[in-house]
Amino acid sequence: MPKSMDHNHNPEGRPKGAKDVAPRKLRRELTSWTITRLLENVAKYGTLAQAARATGLSPQTVYKLKREDDEMGKEIAAAQEVYFSDVEADAIDWARRGVPVGKWYKGIRVGVEMERSERLMERILEAHLPGYNRELKVDATVRAGVLVVGAVPGTGEEWREKVDAEWRDMAGQPPADPVESD
């Protein structure tokens, strides 16, 4: 049966009795205390869902508030920046000082060592020092299940001279004059 003959629909295709509805407003007004707590929790937890639950709001309410209120969206973004800067500071601290790891002998804890993450330190250096480790190129291939890395032939001193010359070239300095030995 065509919709025009269906008694449950009007000619515009909407259900019978449907009204134009304005977007729903929040069920309750948010107080300045609630907004302050929300922003503090965003800075503490980093995610809107966790911050909303800690404040006593639904995540949907917070997402809607961020989407519809430009000023609130900016404040939430600023609170998230605070969270990310804290996380970055913690990562730098962990990379520099390490994390405590218990040492055990026959089931008895005999001490604690600080263990550092070299990979974390590399990632931080890559983020903060432009060009760090980007010039390093390694030719590695896998042949018959074995990792093959190309080696530089020669002695350690020859290799050091070659690397020093490459670094001088990259820095824009002319290579040092070769010293002739008798």
C-alpha positions in Angstrom: 0.0 0.0 0.0 1.4 3.4 -0.9 2.2 5.7 2.0 -0.3 8.3 0.8 -3.0 5.8 1.5 -1.6 4.6 4.7 -3.5 6.1 7.6 -0.6 5.9 10.0 1.6 8.4 7.9 0.9 11.9 6.7 1.9 13.0 3.1 5.3 14.2 4.3 6.3 10.7 5.3 6.4 11.3 9.0 4.5 9.3 11.5 1.0 10.5 12.3 1.1 13.0 15.2 4.9 13.7 14.8 5.9 17.2 15.8 8.9 19.3 15.0 11.1 18.9 18.1 13.9 21.2 19.2 17.1 19.6 20.3 16.8 18.2 23.8 18.3 20.4 26.6 20.1 19.0 29.5 17.7 17.7 32.1 19.4 19.7 34.8 21.4 22.8 34.7 25.1 22.2 35.3 26.4 24.3 38.3 29.8 26.0 38.2 30.9 23.4 40.9 29.9 20.5 38.5 31.8 22.1 35.6 34.8 22.7 37.7 34.9 19.1 39.0 34.4 17.9 35.4 37.4 19.9 34.2 39.5 18.7 37.1 38.6 15.1 36.3 39.4 15.5 32.6 42.8 16.8 33.6 43.2 13.8 36.0 41.9 11.0 33.8 42.3 12.3 30.3 39.2 10.7 28.8 35.8 12.3 28.8 34.0 9.1 29.8 36.0 8.5 32.9 35.8 12.2 33.9 32.0 12.2 33.4 31.5 9.1 35.6 33.8 10.6 38.3 31.8 13.8 38.2 28.4 12.0 38.3 27.4 12.8 34.8 26.7 10.5 31.9 29.4 10.4 29.1 26.8 11.3 26.6 26.0 14.5 28.5 29.6 15.5 28.5 30.1 14.7 24.8 27.0 16.7 23.9 28.2 19.6 26.1 31.6 19.6 24.3 30.0 19.4 20.9 27.3 22.1 21.4 29.1 24.6 23.6 32.3 26.0 21.9 33.6 27.6 25.1 33.2 24.4 27.0 34.8 22.5 24.2 37.9 24.8 24.5 38.0 24.3 28.2 37.8 20.6 27.9 40.6 20.6 25.3 42.8 22.7 27.6 42.1 20.2 30.5 43.1 17.3 28.2 46.3 19.2 27.3 47.1 19.3 31.0 46.6 15.5 31.3 48.8 14.8 28.2 51.6 17.1 29.5 51.5 15.2 32.9 51.7 11.9 31.1 54.7 13.2 29.0 56.4 14.4 32.2 55.9 11.0 33.8 57.3 9.2 30.7 60.4 11.4 30.7 60.8 10.7 34.4 60.5 6.9 33.9 62.9 7.0 31.0 65.5 8.9 33.0 65.2 7.3 36.4 63.6 4.0 35.5 61.0 2.0 37.4 61.6 -0.1 40.5 61.7 -3.8 39.8 62.0 -6.3 42.6 64.8 -8.9 42.5 64.1 -12.3 43.9 66.2 -15.3 44.9 64.5 -18.6 45.8 61.2 -16.9 46.4 62.7 -14.2 48.7 62.9 -10.6 47.7 66.5 -9.6 48.0 66.5 -6.2 46.6 65.2 -3.6 44.1 66.8 -2.4 40.9 65.8 0.6 38.8 65.1 -0.6 35.3 65.2 1.9 32.4 63.4 1.6 29.1 65.8 2.4 26.2 63.0 2.3 23.7 61.0 4.8 25.7 64.0 7.1 25.9 64.5 6.8 22.1 60.8 7.7 21.5 61.1 10.7 23.7 64.3 11.9 22.0 62.6 11.4 18.6 59.7 13.5 19.7 61.8 16.4 21.2 64.9 16.5 19.0 64.1 17.0 15.3 66.2 14.8 13.2 67.3 12.4 16.0 68.0 9.0 14.7 66.4 9.8 11.3 69.7 9.8 9.4 70.7 6.4 10.6 69.9 3.9 7.9 70.4 0.2 8.4 70.3 -2.2 5.5 68.7 -5.3 7.0 67.2 -8.2 5.1 65.9 -11.6 6.0 67.3 -14.5 4.1 66.2 -18.0 4.8 64.9 -17.0 8.2 68.1 -15.2 9.3 68.4 -11.5 9.8 71.3 -10.2 7.7 72.7 -6.7 8.5 75.3 -5.1 6.3 78.6 -4.5 8.1 81.1 -1.8 7.4 84.4 -3.4 6.4 87.7 -2.3 8.0 89.0 -1.6 11.4 87.2 0.3 14.2 89.4 3.4 13.5 88.5 3.4 9.8 84.8 3.2 10.7 85.1 6.0 13.2 86.8 8.3 10.6 84.1 7.5 8.0 81.3 8.3 10.5 83.1 11.5 11.7 83.4 12.6 8.0 79.7 11.9 7.4 78.7 13.9 10.5 80.9 16.9 9.4 79.2 16.8 6.0 75.7 16.7 7.5 76.6 19.7 9.8 77.8 21.7 6.8 81.4 21.8 7.8 84.1 21.0 5.4 85.7 17.6 6.0 89.0 17.7 8.0 92.2 17.5 6.0 93.5 13.9 6.1 96.6 13.6 8.2 99.3 11.7 6.4 101.4 9.4 8.6 104.8 8.0 7.7 
